[in-house]
Every structure is written in structure tokens, then in C-alpha cells.
Amino acid sequence: MGERGAKKTLEGVVVSDKMDKTVVIRVERLIKHPRTGKYIRRKAKFMAHDEKNECKINDKVQIVQTRPLSKHKYWRVLKILERAE
């Protein structure tokens, strides 16, 4: 049988920690414009599961894709890379 693919991981910044055991992460990426060639910043927001409520606003975190945990939540906080000051 085929192997399961590697889990997708992303890095982003916590923008909301108001929910219980859930944080909202903003992930930024750069894409190249097809015509002008300039790099454009694109943003996406993901809800992620934070079991111990450790994350605070402006923390830099790494999230990993997981099974659906709720209607909008299918990412987990893997680790906190950098604490907010």
C-alpha cells in the first residue's frame, strides 16, 4: 500500500487567542505576479488547536495539519517558535 503523505506545516503569527483551546494564526506568503514579476504578499488565516492555551497574541508559531477537530479547525499548534515581547 502507498505511504501517507508528510503532514503539512506552516509558520505564522497568532492574531487572536480569545477562544478556549483555539488560536487564530495569520500565515503570510510571497507570490510572484505573473505579468509584472513583482512579489506580492498574500495572507491567510487558520484556526488552530492549542491544547494548553499557551499561545498569546503576536507569538510566532508552527502549525501542522490534522484531522478535522471542528467545523473550521483542522490545524494544531506544533510549537511556539518565538514569544511576543
TORPATOR-677749 format. One record per residue (C-alpha): x, y, z; residue in three letters. Coordinates in nm, 3 decimals, always signed. Each point is the difference from the previous one (the first is absolute). Last residue first. Layout:
! residues N
[rec [X, Y, Z], ALA]
...
//
This chain:
! residues 85
[rec [+0.759, +4.076, +2.391], GLU]
[rec [-0.173, -0.270, -0.199], ALA]
[rec [+0.152, -0.348, +0.028], ARG]
[rec [+0.178, -0.164, -0.291], GLU]
[rec [-0.021, -0.349, -0.150], LEU]
[rec [-0.301, -0.130, +0.192], ILE]
[rec [-0.051, -0.362, -0.093], LYS]
[rec [-0.231, -0.236, -0.189], LEU]
[rec [-0.320, +0.204, +0.029], VAL]
[rec [-0.268, -0.218, -0.158], ARG]
[rec [-0.188, +0.054, -0.328], TRP]
[rec [-0.342, -0.123, -0.116], TYR]
[rec [-0.233, +0.251, +0.169], LYS]
[rec [-0.287, +0.156, -0.193], HIS]
[rec [-0.290, -0.242, +0.062], LYS]
[rec [+0.175, -0.179, +0.286], SER]
[rec [+0.302, -0.222, +0.064], LEU]
[rec [+0.048, -0.103, -0.363], PRO]
[rec [+0.301, -0.232, -0.021], ARG]
[rec [+0.340, +0.167, +0.016], THR]
[rec [+0.213, +0.257, -0.181], GLN]
[rec [+0.298, +0.131, +0.194], VAL]
[rec [+0.057, +0.346, +0.145], ILE]
[rec [+0.325, +0.181, +0.081], GLN]
[rec [-0.028, +0.307, +0.220], VAL]
[rec [+0.115, +0.363, +0.022], LYS]
[rec [-0.165, +0.160, +0.303], ASP]
[rec [-0.170, +0.333, -0.082], ASN]
[rec [-0.307, -0.072, +0.222], ILE]
[rec [+0.056, -0.272, +0.260], LYS]
[rec [+0.037, -0.375, -0.038], CYS]
[rec [+0.006, -0.231, +0.304], GLU]
[rec [-0.371, -0.093, +0.014], ASN]
[rec [+0.099, -0.357, +0.094], LYS]
[rec [-0.163, -0.181, -0.296], GLU]
[rec [+0.058, +0.269, -0.265], ASP]
[rec [-0.204, -0.112, -0.302], HIS]
[rec [+0.042, +0.218, -0.309], ALA]
[rec [-0.230, +0.231, -0.191], MET]
[rec [+0.155, +0.116, -0.326], PHE]
[rec [+0.033, +0.344, -0.156], LYS]
[rec [+0.150, +0.066, -0.343], ALA]
[rec [+0.221, +0.283, -0.124], LYS]
[rec [+0.157, +0.071, -0.338], ARG]
[rec [+0.300, +0.231, -0.046], ARG]
[rec [+0.072, +0.078, -0.364], ILE]
[rec [+0.336, -0.038, -0.171], TYR]
[rec [+0.042, +0.195, -0.323], LYS]
[rec [+0.038, -0.190, -0.327], GLY]
[rec [-0.230, +0.244, -0.179], THR]
[rec [-0.204, -0.255, -0.194], ARG]
[rec [-0.023, -0.316, +0.213], PRO]
[rec [+0.028, +0.176, +0.338], HIS]
[rec [+0.239, -0.200, +0.216], LYS]
[rec [-0.144, -0.135, +0.322], ILE]
[rec [+0.119, +0.072, +0.352], LEU]
[rec [-0.160, -0.171, +0.299], ARG]
[rec [-0.154, +0.118, +0.324], GLU]
[rec [-0.174, -0.223, +0.255], VAL]
[rec [-0.232, +0.159, +0.257], ARG]
[rec [-0.084, -0.239, +0.286], ILE]
[rec [-0.325, +0.001, +0.199], VAL]
[rec [+0.023, -0.179, +0.332], VAL]
[rec [-0.220, -0.270, +0.154], THR]
[rec [+0.011, -0.172, +0.341], LYS]
[rec [-0.269, +0.237, +0.136], ASP]
[rec [-0.054, +0.295, -0.233], MET]
[rec [+0.147, +0.348, +0.048], LYS]
[rec [+0.347, -0.083, -0.132], ASP]
[rec [-0.004, +0.211, -0.316], SER]
[rec [+0.269, +0.115, -0.247], VAL]
[rec [+0.260, -0.272, +0.061], VAL]
[rec [+0.279, +0.028, -0.258], VAL]
[rec [+0.086, -0.259, -0.263], GLY]
[rec [+0.202, -0.300, -0.101], GLU]
[rec [-0.143, -0.288, -0.201], LEU]
[rec [+0.022, -0.380, +0.013], THR]
[rec [-0.152, -0.260, -0.234], LYS]
[rec [+0.016, -0.354, +0.132], LYS]
[rec [+0.203, -0.235, -0.217], ALA]
[rec [-0.204, -0.211, -0.236], GLY]
[rec [-0.135, -0.339, +0.100], ARG]
[rec [+0.193, -0.279, -0.159], GLU]
[rec [-0.151, -0.209, -0.274], GLY]
[rec [-0.104, -0.364, +0.053], MET]
//
